[in-house]
Amino acid sequence: MSPVFVVSGALNLDFFYEVPSLQGLQTLNLQMVPGGEVALSREAFEELRQRLRQKGREVALCGGGSAANTAFALARFGFEVAFSGACGEDEAGEKALAELAAAGVELSGVLREGTTGQALIVLDAHRDRFIAVCPGSCEKALEDFKPQVRGDWLHLSSLISEEGFAFHTRLVRDFTGNISLDPGEIYAGRGPGLKSLLKRTRTLFLTQVELEKLGLLPEELFALGVEEIFLKRGAQGAAWISPRERIFLPAARALKVVDNTGAGDFFDAGVLAGLARGLPPPAALQLGLKVAAQSLRDYGRRGCPLPEELKTLFQEVSSSA
């Protein structure tokens, strides 16, 4: 019997724009650096969006947010998935939730209040990417939110607010199954302040930058209670690190590269799917890399592998394990 996943973290609506060059869009005293990400006020966000409409073209619209992307992928892969968190009462929230519901994600644990976070994903001719985020106000409603969370595996990604972090602290305190965490730069920036979550985390997903921001060595993370680390290294691949072993694998070959938004979230989903279906961690690592590579073929969630494609990838890694 497959495990039931509960996923919690960011849930946004993403707008994808293509422009000839990021350099031709400098506005609002905003330096659009390839690979960069900034948070903007609603006014600045709408001003940038208007400029993108003038200088480029909108090519896609889909739900986003690290946790929501992972939940979407796991549900598409055939797992029972529930999302726990907050979403705005606005049109953006309706669209983001409708996409998750269509994938099969159970949404009774989502509190509706305030506004939904939105993001502008800007891609130039070289596929360099810049992200501008306008945080929503819905996380404030999580301050006193205590949903009934039942499942076998809880996966978390970062929330922006103090209310969101306190909500996650309550979730991990009361959860009795496996817990995985992808802190992103937001939670990694808390450094030792993240220990309340790390002490309950079995599987930790990190990039090298996030590991450095966290300020804790792998040995210190293991001493806290983390059992394994999946270290994401971008074009260089990824690694599985345990207290006794380290395995590094190169990135899987991508047949087509359109957009890498969410590739790390789909990597998480591939690894979790592999672990949930009994693959040893090195094989789950390989599956995560293959899922991430396949996701590059289209914008955002559009590139996420279909169930039959995951089955093929699973067979490939199983035969080589």
C-alpha positions in Angstrom: 0.0 0.0 0.0 1.4 3.4 -1.0 2.0 6.0 1.7 -0.2 9.0 2.1 1.8 12.3 1.7 0.9 15.6 3.5 2.6 18.6 1.9 2.9 22.1 3.3 4.6 25.3 2.1 4.3 27.9 -0.6 1.3 28.0 -2.9 1.5 30.6 -5.6 0.3 31.5 -9.1 3.1 31.9 -11.7 3.1 34.0 -14.8 5.8 33.2 -17.4 7.1 35.8 -19.8 9.7 35.6 -22.6 11.7 38.7 -23.5 14.6 39.2 -25.9 17.0 40.3 -23.1 16.8 40.8 -19.3 19.0 43.9 -19.7 16.3 45.6 -21.8 13.9 45.5 -18.9 15.7 47.5 -16.2 13.0 49.4 -14.5 11.9 50.5 -11.0 15.6 50.6 -10.1 15.5 46.8 -10.4 18.5 44.9 -11.5 17.3 41.8 -13.3 20.3 39.5 -12.8 20.1 36.0 -14.4 19.2 33.5 -11.7 18.1 36.3 -9.3 14.9 36.5 -7.3 13.3 39.6 -5.6 10.2 40.3 -3.6 8.1 43.3 -4.8 5.2 45.3 -3.4 1.9 44.9 -5.3 2.3 48.2 -7.0 5.9 47.4 -8.2 4.8 43.9 -9.2 2.0 45.3 -11.4 4.3 47.9 -12.9 6.8 45.3 -13.9 4.1 43.0 -15.3 2.8 45.9 -17.5 6.4 46.4 -18.8 6.7 42.7 -19.6 3.5 42.9 -21.6 5.0 45.7 -23.6 8.5 44.3 -24.1 7.8 40.5 -24.2 5.0 38.0 -24.3 3.2 35.8 -21.8 3.8 32.2 -22.6 2.3 30.3 -19.7 0.3 30.6 -16.5 0.3 27.9 -13.9 0.3 27.2 -10.2 3.6 27.5 -8.4 5.3 27.4 -5.0 7.9 24.8 -4.0 5.6 22.6 -1.8 2.7 23.0 -4.2 4.9 21.8 -7.1 6.0 18.7 -5.2 2.4 18.0 -4.2 1.3 18.3 -7.8 4.0 15.9 -9.0 3.4 13.3 -6.3 -0.4 13.3 -7.0 0.3 13.0 -10.7 2.5 10.0 -10.0 -0.4 8.3 -8.4 0.1 8.9 -4.6 -2.5 10.0 -2.2 -1.6 13.6 -1.4 -3.1 16.3 0.9 -2.0 19.9 1.0 -2.1 21.8 4.3 -1.6 25.6 4.5 -3.2 28.8 3.3 -4.4 30.4 0.0 -6.0 33.7 -0.8 -9.7 34.2 -1.5 -8.9 35.9 -4.8 -8.9 34.7 -8.4 -5.3 33.8 -8.3 -6.0 31.4 -5.4 -9.0 29.9 -7.3 -6.7 29.1 -10.3 -3.9 27.7 -8.1 -6.2 25.4 -6.2 -8.1 24.3 -9.2 -4.9 23.0 -10.8 -3.9 21.1 -7.7 -7.4 19.6 -7.4 -7.3 18.5 -11.0 -4.1 16.6 -10.3 -5.8 14.8 -7.4 -4.5 16.8 -4.4 -6.9 16.8 -1.4 -7.4 20.4 -0.3 -9.6 20.3 2.8 -6.6 21.4 4.9 -6.2 24.6 3.0 -7.4 27.8 4.8 -8.8 30.5 2.5 -8.1 34.1 3.6 -6.4 37.2 2.3 -4.5 37.3 -1.0 -2.5 34.7 -2.9 1.3 35.0 -3.6 2.1 35.6 -7.3 5.3 35.4 -9.3 6.6 36.7 -12.6 9.0 34.2 -14.2 11.0 36.1 -16.8 13.0 34.1 -19.4 15.3 35.6 -22.1 16.6 34.2 -25.4 19.5 32.5 -23.6 17.0 30.8 -21.1 18.4 32.9 -18.3 15.7 33.3 -15.7 14.7 36.1 -13.3 11.8 35.8 -10.7 9.9 38.6 -9.1 7.6 37.6 -6.3 4.7 39.4 -4.7 3.9 37.7 -1.4 0.3 37.3 -0.5 -1.3 38.0 2.9 -2.9 34.6 3.4 -0.1 33.2 5.6 -1.2 35.5 8.5 -4.3 33.3 8.8 -2.0 30.4 9.8 -1.3 31.9 13.3 -4.1 29.9 15.0 -4.7 27.3 12.3 -4.6 23.7 13.7 -5.7 21.3 11.0 -6.1 17.6 11.5 -3.0 16.2 9.7 -3.0 12.5 9.0 -0.6 10.7 6.7 2.5 8.6 6.5 4.9 11.3 5.2 5.0 15.0 5.8 7.0 17.1 3.3 7.6 20.8 4.0 9.0 23.8 2.1 9.5 27.3 3.4 6.8 29.9 4.2 7.7 33.5 4.3 6.0 34.8 7.5 6.6 34.1 11.2 3.0 32.8 11.3 4.0 30.3 8.7 7.1 29.1 10.5 5.2 28.7 13.7 2.5 26.7 11.8 5.2 24.4 10.5 6.7 24.0 14.0 3.3 22.8 15.2 2.9 20.4 12.3 6.2 18.6 12.9 5.7 18.5 16.7 2.4 16.6 16.3 3.2 14.4 13.2 4.2 10.8 13.9 5.4 9.6 10.4 8.4 10.4 8.2 9.2 14.1 7.7 11.2 15.6 4.9 12.2 19.3 4.5 13.3 21.5 1.7 14.1 24.7 3.4 15.0 26.9 0.4 17.0 30.0 1.1 14.2 31.5 3.3 14.3 28.8 6.0 18.0 28.1 5.5 18.6 31.8 6.4 17.3 31.1 9.8 20.5 29.2 10.6 20.4 27.6 14.1 16.8 28.9 14.4 15.7 26.1 12.1 16.7 23.4 14.6 13.1 23.0 15.8 12.3 21.6 12.4 15.6 19.8 11.7 15.4 17.7 14.9 12.2 16.1 13.5 13.4 15.8 9.9 14.4 12.5 8.5 15.2 13.5 4.9 16.7 16.9 4.1 16.8 18.5 0.6 19.3 21.3 0.2 21.4 23.2 -2.4 25.0 24.0 -1.7 24.1 27.7 -1.2 21.4 26.7 1.3 23.8 24.4 3.2 26.2 27.3 3.6 23.4 29.7 4.6 22.3 27.2 7.2 25.7 27.3 8.8 25.7 23.7 9.9 27.9 20.9 8.6 26.4 17.6 7.5 27.8 16.0 10.7 26.0 18.6 12.8 22.8 17.9 11.0 23.1 14.2 11.6 23.7 14.9 15.3 20.4 16.7 15.4 18.6 13.7 14.0 18.6 14.1 10.2 19.2 10.7 8.7 20.0 11.6 5.1 20.7 14.7 2.9 19.9 15.0 -0.8 22.2 17.8 -1.9 21.1 19.5 -5.2 24.0 20.7 -7.3 22.2 22.1 -10.4 24.0 21.2 -13.7 26.5 19.2 -11.7 23.9 16.7 -10.5 23.1 15.8 -6.9 24.4 13.8 -4.0 23.1 11.5 -1.3 24.8 12.0 2.0 24.4 9.8 5.1 26.4 9.5 8.3 28.4 6.6 6.7 28.3 7.2 2.9 28.4 9.8 0.2 27.3 9.2 -3.4 27.6 11.8 -6.1 25.7 11.4 -9.5 25.9 13.7 -12.6 22.8 15.4 -13.8 20.5 13.3 -16.1 20.5 14.3 -19.8 17.7 16.6 -20.7 16.4 16.1 -24.3 14.8 19.6 -24.3 15.4 22.7 -22.2 12.6 25.3 -22.1 12.5 26.3 -18.5 14.0 25.1 -15.2 11.4 26.6 -12.9 10.4 24.0 -10.3 13.1 21.5 -11.4 14.3 21.2 -7.8 10.8 20.7 -6.6 10.3 17.9 -9.1 13.6 16.4 -8.0 12.2 16.2 -4.5 9.1 14.5 -5.8 11.1 12.0 -7.8 13.3 11.1 -4.7 10.2 10.8 -2.4 8.4 8.6 -5.0 11.4 6.4 -5.2 11.8 6.1 -1.4 8.1 5.5 -0.9 8.2 2.7 -3.4 11.1 1.0 -1.8 14.1 2.1 -3.8 17.4 2.4 -2.0 18.5 6.0 -1.6 21.1 6.0 -4.4 18.4 4.7 -6.8 15.9 7.3 -5.5 18.6 9.9 -6.1 18.9 8.8 -9.7 15.1 8.8 -10.1 15.0 12.4 -8.8 17.6 13.5 -11.3 15.7 11.9 -14.2 12.4 13.5 -13.1 14.1 16.9 -12.8 15.7 16.6 -16.3 12.4 15.7 -17.9 10.6 18.6 -16.2 12.9 21.1 -18.2 11.0 20.4 -21.4 8.2 22.9 -20.8 7.2 25.8 -18.6 6.7 25.2 -14.8 4.5 22.2 -14.1 3.8 21.5 -17.8 7.0 19.5 -18.0 6.3 17.3 -15.0 6.4 13.6 -16.1 3.1 11.7 -16.6 2.4 8.5 -14.6 3.4 6.3 -17.5 6.7 8.2 -17.9 7.5 7.9 -14.2 6.9 4.1 -14.5 9.5 4.0 -17.3 12.0 6.0 -15.3 11.3 3.8 -12.2 12.0 0.7 -14.3 15.2 2.2 -15.6 16.7 3.0 -12.2 15.4 -0.3 -10.7 17.2 -2.3 -13.3 20.5 -0.6 -12.6 20.1 -0.5 -8.8 
